[in-house]
Amino acid sequence: MTTQARPRLAVFKFASCDGCQLTLLDCEDELLPLAGEVDIAYFLEASSAVEPGPYDLALVDGSITTAEDAERIRHIRAESRHLVSIGACATAGGVQALRNFADVAEFRDIVYARPEYIETLATSTPIAAHVPVDLELQGCPIDRGQLLEVITAFLAGRKPDIPRHSVCFACKRRGTPCVTVAHGTPCLGPVTHAGCGALCPSYGRGCYGCFGPSGSVNMPAMIPLLRSDGLSDQDVLRLLHTFNVAAFAELETTEEAPHRWARPEGERS
């Protein structure tokens, strides 16, 4: 009697802080049963054991920031039956995508003592900008429940049940009062993808967009709302200049939007 081979799982890292990979390790009680259902062939965050492809499911964390990254992700895609990009870096370029709207050479000269030894691209881009992606899982970091849903759905051969609605919907579901209506607190909840459980509004602070744009976004209407909450154009820019800077930048399409990616006055010449 032959034993059916378990699906082969691989987890890869590019430019990131490793937080999304740690989310998988933090699954704790769920991790051991999961490990019994898959063969973890490549996951350097968890084990130094490395097995070559092909892989049935590849989870990719991090953005593409070097020419070597671009070549490597093409190889991973060719070796992977299903590829899922996880986290803000992999789905939107991450906070490092601030380089996309500035002079990367200037950043390099400021940060590194010997910048001539640093080779990097002028942009930080998501995985989907380079290869076809079967699913994007947003968040900084991703939600452990959503990650487990993706892996469970893969094992069951069904489509993952990942919501596309906004954080405002999540606030309503958990009975959290709207911080903007109740207190005039600026909040990106109306345009941010759900997945965090509306954590920040539940503690009385506004959402700051760590899960990126939701499936239906009206950014030209959102920016005047933020202004009415007392934010200046520079404050709006700072609010959007975080984990999903490039994704939100693509949605600012009207003259009502503040001047995109202008440096706040007095910060740098």
Backbone torsions as a table, in degrees:
resi	resn	phi	psi	omega
1	MET	NA	126.2	-178.6
2	THR	-92.2	146.8	177.4
3	THR	-98.6	128.9	-178.5
4	GLN	-68.2	133.4	-179.0
5	ALA	-66.5	140.9	178.0
6	ARG	-76.8	150.6	175.9
7	PRO	-58.9	144.0	-176.6
8	ARG	-97.5	121.6	-177.9
9	LEU	-106.2	135.7	175.3
10	ALA	-130.7	142.4	178.0
11	VAL	-125.0	121.9	-175.7
12	PHE	-117.4	149.2	-179.9
13	LYS	-119.2	137.4	169.4
14	PHE	-120.8	-142.4	-176.8
15	ALA	-74.4	108.7	-177.8
16	SER	-166.8	178.6	179.0
17	CYS	-97.1	0.1	-179.0
18	ASP	79.0	0.0	-176.2
19	GLY	-60.7	-36.7	-178.2
20	CYS	-72.3	-34.0	174.0
21	GLN	-67.4	-37.9	178.0
22	LEU	-65.1	-27.7	176.7
23	THR	-60.5	-38.5	177.0
24	LEU	-66.5	-43.4	178.4
25	LEU	-66.2	-28.5	-179.5
26	ASP	-79.7	1.6	178.8
27	CYS	-67.6	-15.5	171.2
28	GLU	49.5	-102.1	-173.7
29	ASP	-58.9	-31.5	-178.4
30	GLU	-82.3	-17.5	-171.4
31	LEU	-70.6	-40.5	-178.4
32	LEU	-65.4	-48.1	175.2
33	PRO	-60.3	-36.7	178.6
34	LEU	-63.6	-41.6	180.0
35	ALA	-63.3	-25.4	177.7
36	GLY	-78.7	-12.9	-177.7
37	GLU	-100.8	-16.8	-179.0
38	VAL	-130.7	160.2	172.7
39	ASP	-101.1	107.8	-179.0
40	ILE	-77.6	99.0	-172.3
41	ALA	-86.7	-27.6	-177.7
42	TYR	-152.9	115.9	178.5
43	PHE	-164.8	82.9	-173.0
44	LEU	-64.5	-21.9	176.7
45	GLU	-67.9	-24.8	-175.8
46	ALA	-110.2	-28.6	-174.6
47	SER	-155.0	146.4	176.4
48	SER	-83.3	-8.2	178.3
49	ALA	-69.9	129.8	-177.3
50	VAL	-127.8	125.5	176.0
51	GLU	-116.5	140.5	-179.7
52	PRO	-70.8	162.6	176.7
53	GLY	-70.7	-179.1	8.1
54	PRO	-78.8	163.1	179.6
55	TYR	-120.3	144.7	178.6
56	ASP	-79.2	-38.9	179.1
57	LEU	-137.1	124.9	176.8
58	ALA	-116.3	126.3	172.7
59	LEU	-102.0	124.5	-174.8
60	VAL	-117.4	122.8	-179.5
61	ASP	-112.0	135.2	174.1
62	GLY	106.5	161.9	-177.2
63	SER	-101.0	167.3	179.1
64	ILE	-94.0	116.7	-175.6
65	THR	-127.6	-6.2	178.8
66	THR	-134.8	163.2	177.0
67	ALA	-63.3	-34.7	177.6
68	GLU	-65.2	-38.1	175.8
69	ASP	-58.8	-45.0	-177.4
70	ALA	-62.3	-39.3	178.1
71	GLU	-70.2	-41.4	-177.2
72	ARG	-65.8	-40.1	-178.8
73	ILE	-67.8	-31.5	175.9
74	ARG	-65.7	-37.2	177.7
75	HIS	-67.7	-43.1	179.3
76	ILE	-61.9	-42.0	179.3
77	ARG	-60.8	-41.4	-179.7
78	ALA	-66.6	-26.6	-178.0
79	GLU	-92.5	-3.8	-170.8
80	SER	-117.1	128.0	176.9
81	ARG	-68.8	-44.9	175.4
82	HIS	-127.6	136.2	-179.8
83	LEU	-127.2	124.9	-179.8
84	VAL	-120.1	122.7	175.0
85	SER	-88.2	133.5	-174.0
86	ILE	-122.5	129.1	174.3
87	GLY	95.2	164.0	-175.8
88	ALA	-61.6	-34.9	179.9
89	CYS	-65.5	-44.8	-176.5
90	ALA	-76.3	-26.5	-176.5
91	THR	-100.0	-18.6	-176.8
92	ALA	-141.3	1.8	-178.8
93	GLY	94.6	-12.1	175.6
94	GLY	71.1	-176.9	178.7
95	VAL	-64.0	-24.3	178.4
96	GLN	-67.8	-11.3	176.5
97	ALA	-72.9	-1.4	169.9
98	LEU	-57.0	-27.9	177.9
99	ARG	-62.1	-24.0	-176.8
100	ASN	-64.8	-20.0	-175.0
101	PHE	-116.2	20.8	-179.1
102	ALA	-147.1	-171.1	-179.4
103	ASP	-94.3	104.9	-176.3
104	VAL	-64.2	-30.3	178.2
105	ALA	-64.7	-37.2	177.8
106	GLU	-65.6	-43.2	176.7
107	PHE	-58.7	-44.9	-177.3
108	ARG	-62.2	-40.6	-179.0
109	ASP	-67.0	-32.8	-178.4
110	ILE	-76.6	-39.2	-172.1
111	VAL	-81.4	-40.7	-170.5
112	TYR	-106.2	139.9	179.6
113	ALA	-69.1	-32.5	179.1
114	ARG	-126.1	72.8	-174.7
115	PRO	-62.3	-19.3	-178.7
116	GLU	-66.6	-16.0	179.3
117	TYR	-92.3	-2.5	-176.7
118	ILE	-98.6	123.0	175.6
119	GLU	-112.4	122.9	-177.4
120	THR	-151.5	159.9	175.7
121	LEU	-80.8	160.8	179.1
122	ALA	-74.7	-14.0	-177.4
123	THR	-130.9	158.7	170.1
124	SER	-113.4	118.0	-171.1
125	THR	-125.4	155.0	-179.9
126	PRO	-72.5	165.1	-179.7
127	ILE	-59.6	-39.6	-176.7
128	ALA	-65.7	-15.1	176.7
129	ALA	-76.0	-9.0	-175.0
130	HIS	-121.3	-34.1	-178.7
131	VAL	-142.4	158.9	174.5
132	PRO	-64.2	137.2	-179.9
133	VAL	-119.3	134.3	-178.4
134	ASP	-79.1	-29.1	179.7
135	LEU	-160.2	142.6	173.9
136	GLU	-112.5	129.7	178.5
137	LEU	-113.7	109.6	-171.9
138	GLN	-84.2	167.3	175.4
139	GLY	128.5	152.7	175.4
140	CYS	-138.2	86.0	-0.7
141	PRO	-85.7	178.3	176.3
142	ILE	-65.6	162.1	177.4
143	ASP	-86.1	133.1	-177.3
144	ARG	-63.4	-35.2	178.6
145	GLY	-64.2	-41.8	177.9
146	GLN	-67.1	-38.7	178.6
147	LEU	-62.9	-45.3	178.5
148	LEU	-64.4	-35.1	177.0
149	GLU	-63.6	-40.6	179.5
150	VAL	-64.0	-46.8	-178.4
151	ILE	-68.3	-41.6	178.7
152	THR	-62.8	-42.6	178.9
153	ALA	-63.5	-39.0	177.5
154	PHE	-61.3	-44.8	-179.3
155	LEU	-66.1	-32.2	-178.5
156	ALA	-87.1	-8.6	-179.9
157	GLY	72.7	33.7	179.1
158	ARG	-127.1	170.2	179.0
159	LYS	-77.8	134.4	178.8
160	PRO	-64.1	142.7	178.6
161	ASP	-94.9	83.3	-179.5
162	ILE	-110.9	120.0	-176.3
163	PRO	-67.0	152.0	177.7
164	ARG	-113.2	2.7	-176.8
165	HIS	-80.9	179.2	-174.0
166	SER	-93.8	171.2	177.4
167	VAL	-61.8	-30.9	178.4
168	CYS	-57.7	-40.3	177.8
169	PHE	-61.5	-42.0	179.3
170	ALA	-65.2	-36.7	177.0
171	CYS	-61.8	-43.4	179.3
172	LYS	-62.9	-40.8	-177.6
173	ARG	-64.8	-36.5	-178.2
174	ARG	-94.6	1.9	176.2
175	GLY	76.0	25.6	179.8
176	THR	-84.9	124.2	177.5
177	PRO	-60.8	145.3	178.1
178	CYS	-66.5	120.4	-176.9
179	VAL	-69.1	-27.6	178.7
180	THR	-72.2	-46.6	-179.4
181	VAL	-68.6	-42.8	-174.2
182	ALA	-77.6	-36.2	-172.0
183	HIS	-129.5	-3.5	-177.2
184	GLY	72.2	23.5	-178.6
185	THR	-82.1	126.0	176.4
186	PRO	-58.9	137.1	-174.5
187	CYS	-150.8	134.6	177.9
188	LEU	-92.0	10.1	-178.7
189	GLY	-52.9	-39.6	-178.6
190	PRO	-63.5	-21.8	-176.0
191	VAL	-117.2	6.4	-175.0
192	THR	-105.7	137.9	179.7
193	HIS	-62.3	135.8	176.9
194	ALA	-72.0	160.9	178.3
195	GLY	151.7	-22.5	-179.0
196	CYS	-89.3	-5.7	-175.2
197	GLY	76.9	21.5	-178.3
198	ALA	53.8	46.6	-174.0
199	LEU	-62.1	-50.9	-175.5
200	CYS	-64.0	-48.2	177.7
201	PRO	-59.9	-28.9	179.4
202	SER	-67.3	-18.0	176.3
203	TYR	-106.4	14.5	173.1
204	GLY	84.0	12.6	176.9
205	ARG	-117.4	159.3	-177.7
206	GLY	-75.8	151.9	173.5
207	CYS	-66.1	140.0	178.3
208	TYR	-116.3	20.3	165.9
209	GLY	78.1	29.8	-175.4
210	CYS	-71.0	-16.2	177.6
211	PHE	-98.3	7.5	174.7
212	GLY	74.1	179.3	-177.0
213	PRO	-62.5	141.5	176.9
214	SER	-78.1	-178.2	-176.3
215	GLY	-68.6	-23.2	179.9
216	SER	-134.2	108.5	-172.3
217	VAL	-126.8	135.7	174.3
218	ASN	-120.9	75.9	-177.1
219	MET	-63.8	-38.0	177.3
220	PRO	-59.1	-27.4	175.6
221	ALA	-84.4	-27.4	-176.7
222	MET	-72.0	-38.3	-175.3
223	ILE	-64.8	-44.9	174.2
224	PRO	-60.8	-32.0	176.8
225	LEU	-65.1	-40.6	177.5
226	LEU	-64.8	-38.1	177.2
227	ARG	-63.5	-39.3	-179.1
228	SER	-67.9	-19.6	175.7
229	ASP	-82.4	2.3	175.3
230	GLY	102.7	7.3	-179.6
231	LEU	-87.1	138.3	172.4
232	SER	-79.9	171.5	177.0
233	ASP	-57.8	-40.1	179.8
234	GLN	-67.0	-36.2	177.3
235	ASP	-65.4	-39.5	177.9
236	VAL	-62.7	-43.6	178.4
237	LEU	-59.5	-44.5	-179.8
238	ARG	-64.1	-36.9	179.7
239	LEU	-64.2	-34.9	-178.6
240	LEU	-88.6	-14.7	-177.6
241	HIS	-85.9	60.3	-179.7
242	THR	-129.8	-132.0	-168.0
243	PHE	-64.8	-31.0	-175.3
244	ASN	-120.5	41.6	-173.1
245	VAL	-55.2	-44.5	-176.6
246	ALA	-69.8	-37.1	-179.4
247	ALA	-66.7	-42.4	178.1
248	PHE	-70.6	-32.7	-179.7
249	ALA	-61.1	-37.1	-179.1
250	GLU	-64.7	-19.6	-175.4
251	LEU	-92.7	-10.2	178.8
252	GLU	-85.4	99.8	-168.9
253	THR	-124.3	7.3	-178.6
254	THR	-123.5	165.4	178.6
255	GLU	-69.8	-14.8	177.8
256	GLU	-72.6	-20.1	178.7
257	ALA	-70.9	147.6	175.0
258	PRO	-62.6	159.3	-179.9
259	HIS	-57.5	117.3	-171.3
260	ARG	-67.5	126.9	169.0
261	TRP	65.2	21.0	171.5
262	ALA	-69.9	142.4	179.1
263	ARG	-71.9	132.7	176.3
264	PRO	-56.3	139.0	-176.5
265	GLU	-59.0	137.8	175.5
266	GLY	85.7	-8.0	-177.5
267	GLU	-79.2	-51.4	179.3
268	ARG	-148.9	148.2	178.4
269	SER	-88.8	NA	NA
